[in-house]
C-alpha cells in the first residue's frame, strides 16, 4: 500500500515505525525481571540473606561425583582423578583412581576418625577427624563440618554468638558482601554472594593474623533445583597450600549407604598415627 504514497510519505511511515519499535524496546528493558530483581536485592537485610543461606544449605544432604583433584602444599603436589562421596553430617570418601579406574589412594573421614590409605605403598595414616589432621593430609585446615559444606557447595557460617553480620551490595562488582565483625576494627570472616541466586561465590577467613583461608566456588550448574558449583578451590593464602576440585556429572541428595564410608585395613601395613606427626 505504501507504493501509492509519495516518497516523502513513505519515509515518514518508516521513521514513525522505527521510533515506535525503539520505544517498545526501551520500555521492555526498563521492566525486565532481572532489573526488578536487582533493585529488590539491594534492599535485602543481613537477616534475610542468612535465612536464605540456611534454607539452601539445608536442601543439600549428599554428593556423588567424579572429580579431578589437585592437592598442593609447599612440600609436594598431587594431581589425580577420584570418586568423591559426601554425606552429612561427617562422612567423606575420596577414592583416587588411575586411568584404568583402579584405586591408588583412599581418603575416609567418618565418625571413627580419618584415614589415608595407599595400597601400593602398604602404608596408612590414621588419626582423629580434626582440622589439624585434615591439614596434615590435604593441606587445608578446615573442620569436618566446614570441609563438608565446602564440598557440597554450601556456605560455612561461623557460630552466631553475639556477632552482628553486616551486608553490603557492591554495585561495581555486582554481588553482595556479608561481613562478620567480632572486632569493629577487623572483619575476619567475609563471604561474597551472587546477587540473584544468593549462592556463595567466595569466602575469606582470617583465622589468625598469620593464617588466612580462601574458598572460591565457580561454574555453577542447576541440579535438581539447586545451583551446585562444579569448580572449587580452597587455599591457605599465607602458605600457598591449596586443594582444587572439578566435578564431573555430580548427583546430589542420593541416599549413600554408610558402609561406603568404612574401610578395613589389611594386615602387614605400616600405620602412621597423625597425632605423632609435626604440623
Secondary structure, DSSP 8 states (H G I E B T S, - for coil): -GGGS-HHHHHHHHHHHHHHHHHHHHHHHHT-HHHHHHHHHTT--HHHHHHHHHHHHHT--EEEEEEEEEEE-SS-EEEEEEEEEEETTTEEEEEEE-TT--EEEEEEEETTEEEEEETTTTEEEEE-S-HHHHHHHHS----HHHHHHHHTT-------TT---EEEEETTTTEEEEEE-SBTTB--EEEEEETTT--EEEEEEEEETTEEEEEEEEEEEEETTEEEEEEEEEEETTTTEEEEEEEEEEEES----GGGG-----TT-EEEEGGGS--
